[in-house]
Amino acid sequence: MSSVIDEKDFQKPIIRRKALSASNDSSLATIIDFGEFESFIYDEPEIHGGGGKGPTPLTGVLAALCACESVTFSRTAKEMAFDYSGIKYQAAFTIDIRGRLGVRDVVPHFQTVKIEARVSTEETASDLAKVVEETEARCPVFNLIKDAGVRINIVWIRQSEETEQQP
């Protein structure tokens, strides 16, 4: 019996285009229109001159990192036949605000990013490490932040039913 398959040619770029629109009314709030989804507001806290209508743009980048790690982990886990029931993240960043205040030799983006990712799985820690290595190699947002020179540290914690039941 014969079969015919379509092999992907990874020698050529596979380009996908995504777009959104954004508007700002001269305040610190920016409304993002994602098209097929609801609009979203990024803003600064009132204490920093904003309206407090939404998360800051940098907090949005941190959220995007967690979401992108989740998507990439899910796809990678499926490819590697790694079974898990979920991931819970705790994430934080540091920033030296002198950069955004105009001090030119201070970068205005993250100084550090730290994430704790708790993966609920009965798979081995060794198998989790293999999925994590591949996930971090493939995750676009992780690599964008890393390539910007940010000190990024993600601690992946294997959490099984056994470890969840310990006092």
GROMACS elastic network, one bead per residue, 0.5 to 0.9 nm:
[ bonds ]
;  ai    aj funct       b0    kb
    8    11     6  0.88889   500
    9    12     6  0.62371   500
    9    13     6  0.87412   500
    9    14     6  0.89761   500
   10    13     6  0.69797   500
   10    14     6  0.77512   500
   19    34     6  0.74959   500
   19    35     6  0.82573   500
   20    32     6  0.71441   500
   20    33     6  0.58419   500
   20    35     6  0.64186   500
   21    31     6  0.84301   500
   21    32     6  0.59622   500
   21    33     6  0.51829   500
   21    34     6  0.67001   500
   21    35     6  0.78550   500
   22    30     6  0.66189   500
   22    31     6  0.55051   500
   22    33     6  0.58940   500
   22    34     6  0.85525   500
   23    29     6  0.87425   500
   23    30     6  0.56575   500
   23    31     6  0.53419   500
   23    32     6  0.66996   500
   23    33     6  0.83472   500
   24    27     6  0.66738   500
   24    28     6  0.76352   500
   24    29     6  0.63207   500
   24    31     6  0.64390   500
   25    28     6  0.81783   500
   25    29     6  0.75007   500
   25    30     6  0.75553   500
   26    29     6  0.79838   500
   26    30     6  0.88588   500
   27    30     6  0.78149   500
   27    43     6  0.86954   500
   27    49     6  0.89245   500
   27    50     6  0.72322   500
   27    51     6  0.82123   500
   28    42     6  0.82098   500
   28    43     6  0.56451   500
   28    44     6  0.62336   500
   28    49     6  0.74862   500
   28    50     6  0.52955   500
   28    51     6  0.72914   500
   29    41     6  0.65399   500
   29    42     6  0.56103   500
   29    44     6  0.69223   500
   29    50     6  0.68544   500
   29    51     6  0.69988   500
   29    52     6  0.83329   500
   29    53     6  0.72996   500
   29    54     6  0.80168   500
   29    56     6  0.88933   500
   30    40     6  0.82777   500
   30    41     6  0.56192   500
   30    42     6  0.53370   500
   30    43     6  0.63958   500
   31    39     6  0.65656   500
   31    40     6  0.56433   500
   31    42     6  0.65605   500
   31    43     6  0.87385   500
   32    38     6  0.87914   500
   32    39     6  0.54093   500
   32    40     6  0.50892   500
   32    41     6  0.60758   500
   32    42     6  0.76866   500
   33    36     6  0.84498   500
   33    37     6  0.74720   500
   33    38     6  0.68230   500
   33    40     6  0.65901   500
   33    41     6  0.89317   500
   34    37     6  0.54412   500
   34    38     6  0.67291   500
   34    39     6  0.61091   500
   34    40     6  0.79805   500
   35    38     6  0.73958   500
   35    39     6  0.78187   500
   37    40     6  0.89406   500
   40    54     6  0.79967   500
   41    53     6  0.66363   500
   41    54     6  0.53908   500
   41    55     6  0.75147   500
   41    56     6  0.89024   500
   42    52     6  0.87119   500
   42    53     6  0.71073   500
   42    55     6  0.52902   500
   42    56     6  0.53845   500
   42    57     6  0.57397   500
   42    60     6  0.77318   500
   43    46     6  0.89488   500
   43    50     6  0.60534   500
   43    51     6  0.65467   500
   43    52     6  0.59242   500
   43    53     6  0.57729   500
   43    54     6  0.50897   500
   43    55     6  0.57651   500
   43    56     6  0.51116   500
   43    57     6  0.70788   500
   44    47     6  0.81567   500
   44    48     6  0.62804   500
   44    49     6  0.67985   500
   44    51     6  0.64149   500
   44    52     6  0.56135   500
   44    53     6  0.76482   500
   44    54     6  0.72650   500
   44    55     6  0.68167   500
   44    56     6  0.52007   500
   44    57     6  0.80858   500
   45    48     6  0.54085   500
   45    49     6  0.66490   500
   45    50     6  0.50275   500
   45    51     6  0.60832   500
   45    53     6  0.77417   500
   45    54     6  0.80307   500
   45    55     6  0.79007   500
   45    56     6  0.75707   500
   46    49     6  0.50432   500
   46    51     6  0.50445   500
   46    52     6  0.51665   500
   46    53     6  0.88167   500
   47    50     6  0.71233   500
   47    51     6  0.87508   500
   47    52     6  0.84722   500
   48    51     6  0.88177   500
   49    52     6  0.86901   500
   50    53     6  0.79909   500
   51    54     6  0.82268   500
   52    55     6  0.75357   500
   52    56     6  0.87078   500
   55    58     6  0.81298   500
   55    59     6  0.60125   500
   55    60     6  0.64678   500
   56    59     6  0.51273   500
   56    60     6  0.62637   500
   56    61     6  0.88116   500
   57    61     6  0.63728   500
   57    62     6  0.88101   500
   58    62     6  0.63604   500
   58    63     6  0.86079   500
   58    93     6  0.87750   500
   58   109     6  0.78995   500
   58   110     6  0.79628   500
   59    62     6  0.50182   500
   59    63     6  0.61930   500
   59    64     6  0.85275   500
   59    92     6  0.86313   500
   59    93     6  0.83664   500
   60    64     6  0.60203   500
   60    65     6  0.85479   500
   61    65     6  0.61718   500
   61    66     6  0.87978   500
   61   141     6  0.83264   500
   62    65     6  0.50370   500
   62    66     6  0.65269   500
   62    67     6  0.87499   500
   62    91     6  0.72218   500
   62    92     6  0.75565   500
   62    93     6  0.76705   500
   62   113     6  0.80647   500
   63    66     6  0.51942   500
   63    67     6  0.62058   500
   63    68     6  0.85110   500
   63    91     6  0.81987   500
   64    68     6  0.58516   500
   64    69     6  0.83684   500
   64   141     6  0.71663   500
   65    68     6  0.51037   500
   65    69     6  0.60167   500
   65    70     6  0.84999   500
   65   139     6  0.85166   500
   65   140     6  0.85962   500
   65   141     6  0.54225   500
   65   142     6  0.61443   500
   65   145     6  0.86300   500
   66    69     6  0.51731   500
   66    70     6  0.62012   500
   66    71     6  0.87944   500
   66    89     6  0.69920   500
   66    90     6  0.89072   500
   66    91     6  0.78947   500
   66   115     6  0.82937   500
   66   117     6  0.87685   500
   66   141     6  0.88195   500
   66   142     6  0.88514   500
   67    70     6  0.50161   500
   67    71     6  0.62821   500
   67    72     6  0.85944   500
   68    71     6  0.51229   500
   68    72     6  0.60108   500
   68    73     6  0.82838   500
   68   139     6  0.63789   500
   68   140     6  0.72632   500
   68   141     6  0.63532   500
   68   142     6  0.77869   500
   69    72     6  0.51479   500
   69    73     6  0.57731   500
   69    74     6  0.83813   500
   69   135     6  0.69742   500
   69   136     6  0.75277   500
   69   139     6  0.60293   500
   69   140     6  0.85654   500
   69   141     6  0.78334   500
   69   142     6  0.73244   500
   70    73     6  0.50804   500
   70    74     6  0.60162   500
   70    75     6  0.86329   500
   70    86     6  0.89028   500
   70    87     6  0.73916   500
   70   135     6  0.89243   500
   71    74     6  0.51899   500
   71    75     6  0.63239   500
   71    76     6  0.85861   500
   71   139     6  0.84396   500
   72    75     6  0.52618   500
   72    76     6  0.60300   500
   72    77     6  0.83987   500
   72   134     6  0.88616   500
   72   135     6  0.56679   500
   72   136     6  0.82000   500
   72   138     6  0.69081   500
   72   139     6  0.57839   500
   72   140     6  0.86831   500
   73    76     6  0.50696   500
   73    77     6  0.57822   500
   73    78     6  0.84026   500
   73   131     6  0.70052   500
   73   132     6  0.71560   500
   73   134     6  0.82571   500
   73   135     6  0.52931   500
   73   136     6  0.84126   500
   73   139     6  0.83376   500
   74    77     6  0.51539   500
   74    78     6  0.61746   500
   74    79     6  0.86973   500
   74    84     6  0.89017   500
   74   135     6  0.87561   500
   75    78     6  0.52389   500
   75    79     6  0.63602   500
   75    80     6  0.87390   500
   75   135     6  0.85935   500
   76    79     6  0.50933   500
   76    80     6  0.61442   500
   76    81     6  0.84850   500
   76    82     6  0.82752   500
   76   131     6  0.63854   500
   76   132     6  0.86329   500
   76   134     6  0.70078   500
   76   135     6  0.63018   500
   76   138     6  0.88101   500
   77    80     6  0.50491   500
   77    81     6  0.58426   500
   77    83     6  0.69475   500
   77    84     6  0.81123   500
   77   128     6  0.88016   500
   77   131     6  0.60959   500
   77   132     6  0.89276   500
   77   135     6  0.85604   500
   78    81     6  0.50667   500
   78    82     6  0.61450   500
   78    83     6  0.76617   500
   79    82     6  0.77661   500
   80    83     6  0.89361   500
   80   130     6  0.88214   500
   80   131     6  0.72829   500
   82   121     6  0.86658   500
   82   123     6  0.70316   500
   82   127     6  0.74346   500
   82   128     6  0.77238   500
   82   131     6  0.76677   500
   83   121     6  0.65047   500
   83   122     6  0.75507   500
   83   123     6  0.67170   500
   84    87     6  0.82620   500
   84   119     6  0.70194   500
   84   120     6  0.56520   500
   84   122     6  0.71789   500
   84   123     6  0.75592   500
   85   119     6  0.76895   500
   85   120     6  0.54888   500
   85   121     6  0.62541   500
   86   118     6  0.81797   500
   86   119     6  0.59401   500
   86   120     6  0.54383   500
   86   121     6  0.78159   500
   87   117     6  0.63125   500
   87   118     6  0.53383   500
   87   120     6  0.62401   500
   88   116     6  0.80660   500
   88   117     6  0.57015   500
   88   118     6  0.51438   500
   88   119     6  0.67626   500
   88   120     6  0.84073   500
   89   115     6  0.66788   500
   89   116     6  0.56054   500
   89   118     6  0.64309   500
   89   119     6  0.89463   500
   90   114     6  0.83513   500
   90   115     6  0.56596   500
   90   116     6  0.51923   500
   90   117     6  0.67314   500
   90   118     6  0.86938   500
   91   113     6  0.74467   500
   91   114     6  0.58206   500
   91   116     6  0.64296   500
   91   117     6  0.84979   500
   91   154     6  0.88828   500
   92   112     6  0.83270   500
   92   113     6  0.58913   500
   92   114     6  0.54405   500
   92   115     6  0.64772   500
   93   110     6  0.64111   500
   93   111     6  0.72784   500
   93   112     6  0.54521   500
   93   114     6  0.62453   500
   93   115     6  0.86959   500
   93   152     6  0.89996   500
   94   109     6  0.88721   500
   94   110     6  0.58307   500
   94   111     6  0.54222   500
   94   112     6  0.52404   500
   94   113     6  0.66666   500
   94   114     6  0.88229   500
   95    98     6  0.87198   500
   95    99     6  0.85710   500
   95   107     6  0.85643   500
   95   108     6  0.73098   500
   95   109     6  0.63697   500
   95   111     6  0.50523   500
   95   112     6  0.71807   500
   96    99     6  0.63395   500
   96   100     6  0.81435   500
   96   106     6  0.72963   500
   96   107     6  0.75745   500
   96   108     6  0.69928   500
   96   109     6  0.79428   500
   96   110     6  0.77094   500
   96   111     6  0.68967   500
   97   100     6  0.54113   500
   97   101     6  0.63136   500
   97   102     6  0.89284   500
   97   103     6  0.89316   500
   97   106     6  0.84084   500
   97   107     6  0.86851   500
   97   108     6  0.66655   500
   97   109     6  0.85738   500
   98   102     6  0.64041   500
   98   103     6  0.54825   500
   98   104     6  0.84775   500
   98   106     6  0.64464   500
   98   107     6  0.82136   500
   98   108     6  0.73314   500
   99   102     6  0.54101   500
   99   103     6  0.50145   500
   99   104     6  0.63469   500
   99   105     6  0.73492   500
   99   107     6  0.51324   500
   99   109     6  0.76824   500
  100   103     6  0.72748   500
  100   104     6  0.87772   500
  100   106     6  0.83587   500
  100   107     6  0.78562   500
  100   109     6  0.80932   500
  101   104     6  0.88653   500
  101   108     6  0.82824   500
  102   105     6  0.88742   500
  102   106     6  0.83666   500
  102   108     6  0.85346   500
  103   106     6  0.57825   500
  103   107     6  0.83597   500
  103   108     6  0.87398   500
  104   107     6  0.73535   500
  104   108     6  0.86943   500
  106   109     6  0.89432   500
  107   110     6  0.78354   500
  107   111     6  0.78376   500
  108   111     6  0.85077   500
  109   148     6  0.88057   500
  109   150     6  0.82819   500
  110   113     6  0.68989   500
  110   145     6  0.84183   500
  110   150     6  0.62369   500
  110   151     6  0.83658   500
  111   149     6  0.84256   500
  111   150     6  0.55732   500
  111   151     6  0.64915   500
  111   152     6  0.86881   500
  112   150     6  0.56054   500
  112   152     6  0.57267   500
  112   153     6  0.79660   500
  113   145     6  0.88205   500
  113   150     6  0.71768   500
  113   151     6  0.62975   500
  113   153     6  0.62220   500
  113   154     6  0.80866   500
  114   151     6  0.83569   500
  114   152     6  0.59544   500
  114   154     6  0.57918   500
  114   155     6  0.78882   500
  115   152     6  0.81764   500
  115   153     6  0.63364   500
  115   155     6  0.61806   500
  115   156     6  0.83203   500
  116   153     6  0.85112   500
  116   154     6  0.58228   500
  116   156     6  0.61274   500
  116   157     6  0.73086   500
  117   154     6  0.69910   500
  117   155     6  0.60731   500
  117   157     6  0.59909   500
  117   158     6  0.85951   500
  118   155     6  0.83483   500
  118   156     6  0.60057   500
  118   158     6  0.60749   500
  118   159     6  0.61749   500
  119   128     6  0.85343   500
  119   156     6  0.70831   500
  119   157     6  0.59908   500
  119   158     6  0.51566   500
  119   159     6  0.56106   500
  119   160     6  0.81402   500
  120   123     6  0.89806   500
  120   157     6  0.85606   500
  120   158     6  0.63619   500
  120   160     6  0.55830   500
  120   161     6  0.78070   500
  121   124     6  0.80992   500
  121   128     6  0.86329   500
  121   158     6  0.66280   500
  121   159     6  0.60911   500
  121   160     6  0.51967   500
  121   161     6  0.78176   500
  122   125     6  0.89813   500
  122   158     6  0.83184   500
  122   159     6  0.78053   500
  122   160     6  0.52979   500
  122   161     6  0.73716   500
  122   162     6  0.86939   500
  123   126     6  0.83225   500
  123   127     6  0.64910   500
  123   128     6  0.69411   500
  123   158     6  0.84419   500
  123   160     6  0.82337   500
  124   127     6  0.51919   500
  124   128     6  0.62792   500
  124   129     6  0.86489   500
  124   158     6  0.80970   500
  125   129     6  0.61166   500
  125   130     6  0.87717   500
  125   157     6  0.85654   500
  125   158     6  0.63362   500
  126   129     6  0.50766   500
  126   130     6  0.65380   500
  126   131     6  0.89818   500
  127   130     6  0.51846   500
  127   131     6  0.65462   500
  127   132     6  0.87157   500
  128   131     6  0.51959   500
  128   132     6  0.61058   500
  128   133     6  0.86162   500
  128   156     6  0.84908   500
  128   157     6  0.89876   500
  128   158     6  0.73458   500
  129   133     6  0.60764   500
  129   134     6  0.86560   500
  129   156     6  0.82946   500
  130   133     6  0.52193   500
  130   134     6  0.63900   500
  130   135     6  0.85528   500
  131   134     6  0.52577   500
  131   135     6  0.59392   500
  131   136     6  0.85945   500
  132   136     6  0.60551   500
  132   137     6  0.84873   500
  132   156     6  0.77523   500
  133   136     6  0.54033   500
  133   137     6  0.62981   500
  133   138     6  0.88141   500
  134   137     6  0.50756   500
  134   138     6  0.62546   500
  134   139     6  0.86011   500
  135   138     6  0.52190   500
  135   139     6  0.58565   500
  136   139     6  0.53368   500
  136   140     6  0.85469   500
  136   142     6  0.66248   500
  136   143     6  0.74619   500
  137   140     6  0.84595   500
  137   142     6  0.83868   500
  137   143     6  0.74180   500
  138   142     6  0.83346   500
  138   143     6  0.77885   500
  139   142     6  0.53687   500
  139   143     6  0.62393   500
  139   144     6  0.86112   500
  140   143     6  0.52748   500
  140   144     6  0.60467   500
  140   145     6  0.87220   500
  141   145     6  0.61995   500
  141   146     6  0.84611   500
  142   145     6  0.53715   500
  142   146     6  0.60786   500
  142   147     6  0.84918   500
  142   152     6  0.83559   500
  143   147     6  0.57363   500
  143   148     6  0.83553   500
  144   147     6  0.52424   500
  144   148     6  0.63311   500
  145   148     6  0.51615   500
  145   149     6  0.70043   500
  145   150     6  0.59935   500
  145   151     6  0.85850   500
  145   152     6  0.76414   500
  146   149     6  0.54301   500
  146   150     6  0.53917   500
  146   151     6  0.69866   500
  146   152     6  0.64269   500
  147   150     6  0.73126   500
  149   152     6  0.86133   500
  158   163     6  0.86884   500
  159   162     6  0.79603   500
  159   163     6  0.59421   500
  159   164     6  0.65962   500
  160   163     6  0.52046   500
  160   164     6  0.61515   500
  160   165     6  0.87113   500
  161   164     6  0.50504   500
  161   165     6  0.63036   500
  162   165     6  0.54778   500
  162   166     6  0.68682   500
  163   166     6  0.54352   500
  163   167     6  0.88088   500
  164   167     6  0.81451   500
